[in-house]
Structure formats: C-alpha cells, structure tokens
Amino acid sequence: MSTLQEQVLDVLRQALREEGLPDGHVTADTHLFEQAGVDSLLLISFLLMVEVELQRPIDFESLDFSDLTTVRGLTAVLEEAPGAGTRSVA
C-alpha cells in the first residue's frame, strides 16, 4: 500500500469517526457507499479533508465520481499524473 493511500485511509477514518460511523473495518478496497456508510455529504466532506490535510487540491468539476467508490480509486486519481484529478494552487 502506498504512503498516499495510507494517508487517504487515515483521513477517511477520521471523517467516519466524526460522523459517529465505525472506521475499523475500512480498507483500500472497501466500497465507500455500500460498506463504509458514506453518503454524498460525507463524501464531499471527506474530499475537502483530503485537500486540506494532504495538500492535494481536487478539481471537483472534472472529477469522475465513479472513481471514488474506494480509497484505492481515489488514490489512483491523485497519483495518476500531475494535474490528473487535481488542479494547481494559484
């Protein structure tokens, strides 16, 4: 597991705890919606936390939300290439 993936998992676990949801069973392949209990509002909150905590800006307008069903999917988007799934900070 990549360091970025571990960091994203840590942020997800924090977001789940803040919502009072269990976080111990979450892995890189856990389906965020069906298994972890993430809803659309928690997903947005989680992505904003990733931006702030990992200093990885996310371009929400071009983000393919079908890539966000797992932490592994989100990490792949963040790691793909400079600018892929992210925007530069001006």
SULVENRA-V922689 format. One record per residue. N is the residue number from 1. D_CENTER is the distance of its C-alpha to the mean C-alpha in Angstrom with 2 decimals. Layout:
# SULVENRA-V922689
[[N D_CENTER] [N D_CENTER]]
This chain:
# SULVENRA-V922689
[[1 14.84] [2 13.91] [3 13.60] [4 10.37] [5 8.97] [6 10.72] [7 9.44] [8 5.69] [9 7.50] [10 9.68] [11 7.57] [12 6.51] [13 10.23] [14 11.34] [15 9.98] [16 11.67] [17 14.72] [18 15.09] [19 15.41] [20 17.82] [21 16.01] [22 16.52] [23 13.95] [24 16.25] [25 15.85] [26 12.13] [27 11.89] [28 10.03] [29 11.93] [30 11.78] [31 11.60] [32 9.25] [33 12.06] [34 15.14] [35 14.75] [36 12.39] [37 13.77] [38 10.88] [39 12.73] [40 12.26] [41 12.81] [42 10.39] [43 7.59] [44 8.99] [45 9.47] [46 6.03] [47 5.26] [48 8.72] [49 8.36] [50 6.20] [51 9.11] [52 11.67] [53 11.18] [54 10.43] [55 12.56] [56 10.56] [57 11.63] [58 10.08] [59 12.91] [60 12.22] [61 15.68] [62 15.27] [63 11.79] [64 12.51] [65 10.65] [66 12.22] [67 9.98] [68 6.98] [69 9.03] [70 7.78] [71 5.63] [72 8.66] [73 8.42] [74 5.34] [75 7.16] [76 10.29] [77 9.71] [78 9.20] [79 12.17] [80 14.40] [81 16.70] [82 17.27] [83 16.45] [84 14.69] [85 11.74] [86 12.49] [87 15.59] [88 17.93] [89 18.73] [90 22.35]]
